Amino acid sequence: MTTHTTANPFGSEGIGITLTEDNGRIAGASPCLGTANPLNLFHPSIDAACQIFNSPNRIATPMLRRNGQLHPISMGQAVEALAKAVHRVRPEQNAMLVSPQHTNELMYAYQKLARCGMGTSAVGALRYADAHPILNIDKNDIVPLHELLEAKHIYLLDADIERNHPVMYQLIERIKRERNTPVTLISNRPQPADLSLADSLMAVHNPRALFRALNRHLLHSDQASGIFIGGLAKGFEPYRQQLLAMQPSLLLHEAGLSEDQLHTFARVFMGISKTVVVLSEHSCPAATLAEVRNLMLLTERQAKPSSGLIYLKSDCNSQGVFDMGLLPTLGPGGTDLTQAENRQRLQNIWGHEIPIPSPTPLLETLSSGQLQNIFVMSENPMLDMPEIGKHLMHSSFICVQSLFENETTAIAHLVLPMNFGIEVGGSYTSSFRTVQSFGVARPAPIDWNDYRFAHLLGKALGVDCPQRPIDVFLEMAELLPTGCKGPGRHWFTWID
């Protein structure tokens, strides 16, 4: 047996795992100690999930559809078919969808190919196609995992974290058991999935209304204070006026709380300084996240240790979507590509003209029927977003990259194999904005390499795209900002 240390591809907490290989098969997994996992956190579901590496049903070779049937072709022929499709349409008729399960390096390569080689700004991941900027939280505004240990009260928004974030489930369960830290579950479901983890349940109709009502109460009763409302944060006065203009009775009705319940919530929350609110993309929309962030600014919790919020991403590299520029208006490092000077900087580095982002939202573009080429890199819109998937069927060329056949490969003109991250190496960025680099844990059992494919496609489209992940990393690292975003990152945000 041999062991391989790598990043956990089944969660966004950013822990490492050690895979055990026996005669070419992954036999199991165990936790990997280190700076990202000082508590030796793990969960049995990760061990079971690793069996996906042994699946015999992988797509092993590129396949081109002729007369309704898929036929095997070479990587070179696949690149030729893709380049031919790109060159026969206008740039704005191309779109590329990339999964947040890809490495940072491959995300970077794909968005560079789309902007430089295809001339389109219609790039993104389906979940974040029209994402609000608030989802891209600065690492300095997230409570680090080790600080959660010292929290004196944890509020958890029901998200079935045992299934969706098992490592976080284990950590909260451990803190509750060993440190007697109270856990309050906030849920609008009749049978909350995380109830076994909580000491108390706060049943509400609408979590956003709950936090908005709390924020209004704190402002109205002069309990809000600190450096953020004192001038460090922007947008406070418009937010304060808009919030105080709302009828408290309407907010309470929307939240499903009485006035006494709200006052009790406020008293407990304000009475414990080291308070952490844990949220997940699985159940927390941007509007709810905005009010929790506003709460942290109103109470100065964001600036204090073991206090603030933790916002868990849905996939192992969801944060990479923002960092690598997989949104129409954002380039690598979160650069605003609606600004001419930012596009010019990229043009100088890449040597290609960067298209001006379309003012049309990506989902609207996908639904418009104007796209001719859709490149779907490990997404499955026919299953995950069928209202978008039905529009794909009218495109003249659909290329789908996937580990396994699925609902979207069934309608594709070209199907491409794909690597697991452990087969090619690269990096993921965790929910805590920590970058985990990892090498090749084991060779791919198929004759395919994602980076070589991106390199060859780049050559066909006239774009320089390195084929070693370390070279891609060094190129994109030059485009990433250093340090935090500065004072401008502190904003009071109102989302209807």
C-alpha positions as CSV (number, residue, x, y, z in Angstrom):
1,M,0.0,0.0,0.0
2,T,1.1,3.6,-0.6
3,T,-0.2,6.9,0.8
4,H,-0.8,10.2,-0.9
5,T,-1.4,13.5,0.8
6,T,-3.7,15.9,-1.0
7,A,-6.4,18.5,-0.5
8,N,-9.9,17.3,0.4
9,P,-12.0,17.6,-2.8
10,F,-15.3,16.8,-0.9
11,G,-15.5,20.0,1.2
12,S,-14.7,23.7,1.3
13,E,-13.2,23.9,4.8
14,G,-9.6,23.5,3.4
15,I,-8.4,20.5,5.2
16,G,-5.9,18.0,3.9
17,I,-6.5,14.2,3.5
18,T,-4.2,11.2,3.1
19,L,-5.4,8.7,0.5
20,T,-4.4,5.0,0.8
21,E,-3.8,3.3,-2.5
22,D,-3.8,-0.5,-2.9
23,N,-3.0,-2.0,-6.3
24,G,-4.1,1.1,-8.2
25,R,-7.3,1.5,-6.2
26,I,-8.1,4.1,-3.5
27,A,-8.7,2.0,-0.4
28,G,-9.6,4.8,2.0
29,A,-8.8,8.2,3.4
30,S,-7.7,9.6,6.8
31,P,-7.2,13.1,8.1
32,C,-4.0,15.0,7.4
33,L,-2.5,17.1,10.2
34,G,-1.1,20.5,9.4
35,T,-1.7,24.2,9.6
36,A,-5.0,23.8,7.7
37,N,-6.2,21.0,10.1
38,P,-4.5,21.4,13.5
39,L,-7.4,19.6,15.2
40,N,-7.1,16.4,13.1
41,L,-10.6,16.9,11.8
42,F,-12.3,14.3,9.6
43,H,-15.6,12.7,8.8
44,P,-16.5,9.1,7.8
45,S,-18.4,10.4,4.7
46,I,-15.1,11.6,3.2
47,D,-13.7,8.0,3.4
48,A,-16.8,6.7,1.6
49,A,-16.8,9.5,-1.0
50,C,-13.3,8.5,-2.0
51,Q,-14.7,5.4,-3.7
52,I,-15.6,7.7,-6.6
53,F,-11.9,7.6,-7.6
54,N,-12.3,3.9,-8.3
55,S,-15.4,4.2,-10.5
56,P,-14.9,2.1,-13.8
57,N,-17.5,4.2,-15.7
58,R,-15.3,7.2,-16.5
59,I,-15.2,8.9,-19.8
60,A,-11.9,7.7,-21.1
61,T,-11.5,9.4,-24.5
62,P,-12.9,12.4,-26.4
63,M,-16.0,11.6,-28.4
64,L,-17.5,13.5,-31.4
65,R,-21.2,13.0,-32.3
66,R,-21.8,11.9,-35.9
67,N,-25.2,10.8,-37.2
68,G,-26.5,10.9,-33.6
69,Q,-23.8,8.7,-32.2
70,L,-20.7,9.5,-30.2
71,H,-17.5,8.2,-31.8
72,P,-14.0,8.2,-30.1
73,I,-11.4,10.7,-31.4
74,S,-8.0,11.9,-30.3
75,M,-7.2,14.9,-28.2
76,G,-5.8,16.6,-31.2
77,Q,-9.0,16.0,-33.2
78,A,-11.0,17.3,-30.3
79,V,-8.9,20.5,-30.2
80,E,-9.4,20.9,-34.0
81,A,-13.1,20.5,-33.7
82,L,-13.3,23.1,-30.9
83,A,-11.1,25.6,-32.8
84,K,-13.2,25.2,-35.9
85,A,-16.4,25.8,-33.9
86,V,-14.9,29.0,-32.4
87,H,-13.7,30.4,-35.7
88,R,-17.0,30.0,-37.5
89,V,-19.1,32.3,-35.2
90,R,-18.8,35.8,-33.8
91,P,-17.0,36.2,-30.5
92,E,-20.1,37.1,-28.6
93,Q,-21.7,33.9,-29.7
94,N,-19.4,31.8,-27.5
95,A,-19.9,31.0,-23.8
96,M,-17.9,29.0,-21.3
97,L,-19.3,27.4,-18.1
98,V,-16.7,26.1,-15.6
99,S,-17.3,24.0,-12.5
100,P,-16.1,25.2,-9.1
101,Q,-14.7,21.7,-8.6
102,H,-11.8,22.5,-11.0
103,T,-8.4,23.6,-9.7
104,N,-7.6,27.3,-9.6
105,E,-5.1,26.8,-12.4
106,L,-7.5,25.2,-14.7
107,M,-10.2,27.8,-13.9
108,Y,-7.6,30.5,-14.8
109,A,-6.7,28.8,-18.0
110,Y,-10.3,28.3,-19.2
111,Q,-11.3,31.9,-18.5
112,K,-8.1,33.2,-20.3
113,L,-8.9,31.0,-23.3
114,A,-12.5,32.3,-23.3
115,R,-11.5,36.0,-23.2
116,C,-8.4,35.9,-25.3
117,G,-9.0,33.0,-27.7
118,M,-12.8,33.2,-28.1
119,G,-13.2,36.9,-27.5
120,T,-16.1,36.5,-25.1
121,S,-16.9,37.7,-21.6
122,A,-19.7,35.1,-21.2
123,V,-17.7,33.0,-18.7
124,G,-18.7,31.7,-15.3
125,A,-19.9,28.9,-13.1
126,L,-23.7,28.3,-13.1
127,R,-24.1,28.7,-9.3
128,Y,-22.4,32.1,-9.5
129,A,-23.5,33.2,-13.0
130,D,-25.1,36.4,-11.7
131,A,-23.6,36.4,-8.2
132,H,-23.8,39.4,-6.0
133,P,-20.3,40.8,-5.1
134,I,-21.1,40.2,-1.4
135,L,-20.4,36.5,-1.9
136,N,-16.8,37.3,-2.4
137,I,-15.9,37.9,1.2
138,D,-12.4,39.1,2.2
139,K,-10.4,36.6,4.2
140,N,-10.0,39.1,7.0
141,D,-13.7,39.2,7.5
142,I,-14.1,35.5,8.1
143,V,-13.6,33.9,11.5
144,P,-10.6,31.4,11.1
145,L,-11.3,27.8,12.1
146,H,-9.0,27.9,15.0
147,E,-10.7,31.0,16.5
148,L,-14.0,29.2,16.4
149,L,-12.7,27.1,19.3
150,E,-12.8,30.2,21.6
151,A,-16.3,31.3,20.6
152,K,-18.7,31.6,23.6
153,H,-21.9,31.2,21.5
154,I,-22.4,29.7,18.0
155,Y,-25.4,30.5,15.9
156,L,-26.0,28.1,13.0
157,L,-28.3,28.7,10.1
158,D,-29.8,25.4,9.2
159,A,-28.0,24.0,6.2
160,D,-27.8,20.2,6.8
161,I,-24.1,20.7,7.5
162,E,-23.5,17.1,8.5
163,R,-24.2,16.2,4.8
164,N,-23.0,19.4,3.1
165,H,-20.1,20.4,5.4
166,P,-19.2,17.3,7.5
167,V,-15.9,18.7,8.7
168,M,-17.6,21.8,10.1
169,Y,-20.2,19.6,11.7
170,Q,-17.5,17.6,13.4
171,L,-15.8,20.7,14.6
172,I,-19.0,22.3,16.1
173,E,-20.0,19.0,17.7
174,R,-16.5,18.8,19.3
175,I,-16.6,22.4,20.5
176,K,-20.0,21.8,22.0
177,R,-19.0,18.6,23.7
178,E,-15.5,19.6,25.0
179,R,-16.1,23.3,25.8
180,N,-19.8,23.4,26.6
181,T,-20.2,26.1,24.0
182,P,-23.9,26.7,23.4
183,V,-25.2,26.2,19.8
184,T,-28.4,27.9,18.7
185,L,-29.9,26.7,15.5
186,I,-31.9,29.2,13.4
187,S,-34.2,27.5,11.0
188,N,-37.3,28.1,8.9
189,R,-37.9,24.4,8.3
190,P,-40.4,22.3,10.2
191,Q,-37.9,19.5,10.7
192,P,-34.4,21.1,10.8
193,A,-31.6,18.8,9.7
194,D,-29.1,20.1,12.2
195,L,-31.3,19.9,15.3
196,S,-29.2,17.2,16.9
197,L,-26.3,19.6,16.9
198,A,-28.1,22.4,18.7
199,D,-28.8,23.2,22.4
200,S,-31.7,25.5,21.4
201,L,-33.8,26.1,18.3
202,M,-34.9,29.5,17.1
203,A,-37.8,28.9,14.6
204,V,-38.3,31.7,12.2
205,H,-40.2,32.3,8.9
206,N,-37.4,34.2,7.2
207,P,-33.8,34.4,8.5
208,R,-33.1,37.6,6.5
209,A,-36.0,39.3,8.2
210,L,-34.8,38.1,11.6
211,F,-31.4,39.8,11.2
212,R,-32.9,42.8,9.6
213,A,-35.2,43.2,12.5
214,L,-32.3,42.7,14.9
215,N,-30.3,45.4,13.1
216,R,-33.2,47.8,13.2
217,H,-33.7,47.2,16.9
218,L,-30.0,47.8,17.7
219,L,-30.0,51.1,15.7
220,H,-33.3,52.3,17.2
221,S,-32.2,51.5,20.8
222,D,-28.7,53.0,20.2
223,Q,-26.9,49.7,20.9
224,A,-24.9,49.9,17.6
225,S,-21.4,51.2,18.1
226,G,-17.8,50.9,17.0
227,I,-15.3,51.9,14.4
228,F,-17.4,50.8,11.4
229,I,-20.4,53.1,12.0
230,G,-17.9,55.7,13.2
231,G,-16.6,56.1,9.7
232,L,-14.5,53.1,8.7
233,A,-17.4,51.4,6.8
234,K,-19.1,53.0,3.9
235,G,-22.8,53.2,3.2
236,F,-23.8,53.4,6.8
237,E,-26.1,56.4,6.6
238,P,-28.1,55.3,3.6
239,Y,-28.5,51.8,5.2
240,R,-29.5,53.3,8.6
241,Q,-32.2,55.5,7.0
242,Q,-33.6,52.8,4.9
243,L,-33.7,50.3,7.8
244,L,-35.3,52.8,10.3
245,A,-37.9,53.7,7.7
246,M,-39.2,50.1,7.9
247,Q,-42.1,49.2,10.1
248,P,-40.8,47.0,13.0
249,S,-44.2,45.1,13.1
250,L,-43.8,44.2,9.4
251,L,-40.3,42.9,10.0
252,L,-41.4,40.9,13.0
253,H,-44.3,39.4,11.0
254,E,-42.0,38.5,8.2
255,A,-39.5,36.9,10.6
256,G,-42.2,35.1,12.5
257,L,-41.2,36.5,15.9
258,S,-42.8,38.4,18.7
259,E,-41.3,41.6,20.0
260,D,-40.3,39.8,23.2
261,Q,-38.5,37.1,21.3
262,L,-36.6,39.7,19.3
263,H,-35.5,41.5,22.5
264,T,-34.4,38.3,24.0
265,F,-32.3,37.4,20.9
266,A,-30.8,40.9,21.0
267,R,-30.0,40.7,24.7
268,V,-28.3,37.3,24.4
269,F,-26.4,38.2,21.2
270,M,-25.1,41.5,22.7
271,G,-24.3,40.0,26.0
272,I,-21.7,37.6,24.6
273,S,-18.9,39.3,22.7
274,K,-17.3,36.2,21.2
275,T,-20.2,35.2,19.0
276,V,-19.9,33.4,15.7
277,V,-22.7,33.0,13.1
278,V,-22.1,30.0,10.7
279,L,-23.8,30.2,7.3
280,S,-23.7,28.1,4.2
281,E,-24.3,28.8,0.5
282,H,-26.6,25.8,0.5
283,S,-29.3,27.7,2.4
284,C,-28.2,31.3,2.8
285,P,-28.9,33.6,-0.1
286,A,-26.9,36.9,-0.6
287,A,-29.7,39.0,1.0
288,T,-29.4,37.0,4.3
289,L,-25.6,37.1,4.2
290,A,-25.8,40.9,3.7
291,E,-27.8,41.4,6.9
292,V,-25.5,39.2,8.9
293,R,-22.5,41.2,7.6
294,N,-24.3,44.4,8.5
295,L,-24.9,43.0,12.0
296,M,-21.2,42.4,12.4
297,L,-20.4,45.9,11.3
298,L,-23.0,47.5,13.6
299,T,-21.7,45.6,16.6
300,E,-17.9,45.7,15.7
301,R,-17.9,41.9,15.9
302,Q,-16.0,41.8,12.6
303,A,-12.9,43.3,14.1
304,K,-12.7,41.1,17.2
305,P,-11.1,37.6,17.6
306,S,-13.4,34.6,17.8
307,S,-16.3,36.8,16.7
308,G,-18.0,37.4,13.4
309,L,-19.2,35.1,10.6
310,I,-18.2,32.0,8.8
311,Y,-19.7,31.6,5.3
312,L,-19.1,28.1,3.9
313,K,-18.8,27.6,0.2
314,S,-20.6,24.8,-1.6
315,D,-17.7,23.1,-3.4
316,C,-14.0,22.5,-2.8
317,N,-13.0,25.5,-5.0
318,S,-16.0,27.8,-5.1
319,Q,-13.9,30.7,-3.9
320,G,-11.6,30.1,-6.9
321,V,-14.5,31.2,-9.2
322,F,-14.1,34.7,-7.8
323,D,-10.3,34.7,-7.5
324,M,-9.6,33.3,-11.0
325,G,-12.0,35.6,-12.8
326,L,-14.8,33.2,-13.7
327,L,-17.5,35.9,-13.8
328,P,-18.3,38.1,-16.8
329,T,-17.2,41.4,-15.1
330,L,-14.4,40.1,-13.0
331,G,-10.9,39.1,-14.0
332,P,-8.2,37.2,-12.0
333,G,-7.9,38.6,-8.5
334,G,-11.4,40.1,-8.6
335,T,-10.3,42.8,-11.1
336,D,-13.3,44.9,-12.3
337,L,-13.2,44.4,-16.1
338,T,-15.8,47.1,-16.7
339,Q,-13.0,49.5,-16.0
340,A,-10.9,50.3,-19.1
341,E,-7.6,50.6,-17.2
342,N,-8.0,47.1,-15.8
343,R,-8.7,45.6,-19.2
344,Q,-5.7,47.4,-20.5
345,R,-3.5,45.9,-17.8
346,L,-4.6,42.4,-18.7
347,Q,-4.1,43.2,-22.4
348,N,-0.5,44.2,-21.7
349,I,0.2,41.0,-19.8
350,W,-1.7,38.6,-22.0
351,G,-1.0,40.3,-25.4
352,H,-4.7,40.0,-26.4
353,E,-7.6,42.5,-26.5
354,I,-9.9,41.9,-23.6
355,P,-13.6,42.1,-24.5
356,I,-15.7,44.7,-22.7
357,P,-18.1,42.7,-20.4
358,S,-21.7,42.6,-21.7
359,P,-24.2,44.5,-19.6
360,T,-26.6,41.5,-20.1
361,P,-26.5,39.1,-17.1
362,L,-24.9,35.7,-17.9
363,L,-28.1,33.7,-17.2
364,E,-30.0,36.0,-19.5
365,T,-27.4,35.6,-22.2
366,L,-27.6,31.8,-21.8
367,S,-31.4,32.0,-22.1
368,S,-31.4,34.4,-25.1
369,G,-30.9,31.8,-27.8
370,Q,-28.2,33.9,-29.4
371,L,-25.3,31.7,-28.3
372,Q,-24.0,29.3,-30.9
373,N,-21.1,27.6,-29.0
374,I,-21.5,26.5,-25.4
375,F,-18.4,25.0,-23.7
376,V,-19.5,23.2,-20.5
377,M,-16.5,22.3,-18.4
378,S,-17.7,19.9,-15.8
379,E,-21.1,21.5,-15.2
380,N,-24.4,19.7,-15.7
381,P,-27.0,22.4,-16.6
382,M,-29.5,19.9,-17.9
383,L,-29.9,18.6,-14.4
384,D,-28.8,21.4,-12.1
385,M,-30.5,24.3,-14.0
386,P,-33.0,22.8,-16.5
387,E,-34.5,26.2,-17.3
388,I,-31.0,27.1,-18.7
389,G,-30.4,23.6,-20.1
390,K,-33.4,23.7,-22.4
391,H,-31.9,26.7,-24.2
392,L,-28.6,24.8,-24.7
393,M,-30.3,22.3,-27.0
394,H,-30.8,25.1,-29.6
395,S,-27.1,25.9,-29.8
396,S,-25.2,24.7,-32.9
397,F,-22.2,23.3,-30.9
398,I,-22.1,22.0,-27.4
399,C,-18.9,20.8,-25.9
400,V,-19.1,19.1,-22.5
401,Q,-16.2,18.0,-20.3
402,S,-17.1,15.5,-17.6
403,L,-15.8,12.7,-15.5
404,F,-18.9,10.6,-16.2
405,E,-21.7,10.6,-18.7
406,N,-24.7,12.7,-17.5
407,E,-27.7,14.6,-18.7
408,T,-25.7,17.2,-20.5
409,T,-23.2,14.9,-22.2
410,A,-26.3,13.2,-23.7
411,I,-27.0,16.3,-25.9
412,A,-23.3,17.3,-26.5
413,H,-21.7,17.4,-30.0
414,L,-18.3,16.9,-28.4
415,V,-17.6,15.1,-25.1
416,L,-14.3,15.4,-23.3
417,P,-12.7,13.4,-20.5
418,M,-11.7,15.1,-17.3
419,N,-9.2,14.5,-14.5
420,F,-9.7,14.3,-10.8
421,G,-7.6,17.0,-9.1
422,I,-5.4,14.3,-7.5
423,E,-4.4,13.1,-11.0
424,V,-3.0,16.4,-12.3
425,G,-2.3,18.6,-9.2
426,G,-3.0,22.3,-8.7
427,S,-4.6,24.2,-5.9
428,Y,-8.0,24.9,-4.3
429,T,-9.0,28.0,-2.3
430,S,-11.1,27.2,0.8
431,S,-14.0,29.0,2.3
432,F,-11.5,30.7,4.6
433,R,-9.5,32.0,1.5
434,T,-6.6,29.7,2.2
435,V,-4.9,28.4,-0.9
436,Q,-4.0,24.7,-0.8
437,S,-1.5,23.5,-3.3
438,F,-1.1,19.8,-4.0
439,G,0.8,17.6,-6.4
440,V,-0.1,14.6,-8.4
441,A,-1.3,11.9,-5.9
442,R,-1.6,9.2,-8.5
443,P,-1.4,8.9,-12.3
444,A,-4.6,9.1,-14.2
445,P,-5.9,5.7,-15.4
446,I,-6.9,7.4,-18.7
447,D,-4.8,8.9,-21.4
448,W,-5.9,12.5,-20.7
449,N,-4.4,15.6,-19.0
450,D,-6.5,18.7,-18.5
451,Y,-3.6,21.0,-18.6
452,R,-2.2,19.6,-21.8
453,F,-5.6,20.0,-23.4
454,A,-5.9,23.6,-22.3
455,H,-2.3,24.2,-23.7
456,L,-3.2,22.7,-27.1
457,L,-6.5,24.5,-27.3
458,G,-4.6,27.7,-26.5
459,K,-2.2,27.1,-29.3
460,A,-5.1,26.5,-31.7
461,L,-6.7,29.7,-30.6
462,G,-3.4,31.7,-30.6
463,V,-3.2,32.0,-26.8
464,D,-0.2,31.1,-24.7
465,C,-1.4,28.7,-22.0
466,P,1.3,26.9,-19.9
467,Q,0.7,23.1,-19.6
468,R,2.3,22.7,-16.1
469,P,0.1,23.7,-13.2
470,I,3.0,25.4,-11.5
471,D,3.6,27.6,-14.5
472,V,-0.1,28.5,-14.7
473,F,0.0,29.3,-10.9
474,L,3.0,31.6,-11.3
475,E,1.4,33.4,-14.2
476,M,-1.9,34.0,-12.4
477,A,-0.3,34.8,-9.1
478,E,1.1,38.0,-10.6
479,L,-2.4,39.1,-11.2
480,L,-3.7,38.5,-7.6
481,P,-3.8,41.4,-5.1
482,T,-1.7,41.2,-2.0
483,G,-3.0,41.6,1.5
484,C,-6.6,42.5,2.2
485,K,-8.8,44.8,0.1
486,G,-8.3,47.7,2.5
487,P,-10.9,50.0,4.1
488,G,-13.0,49.9,0.9
489,R,-14.0,46.4,1.7
490,H,-16.2,47.5,4.6
491,W,-19.7,48.3,3.2
492,F,-23.2,48.3,4.6
493,T,-25.2,46.5,2.0
494,W,-28.9,46.4,1.3
495,I,-30.3,43.6,-0.9
496,D,-34.0,43.3,-1.4
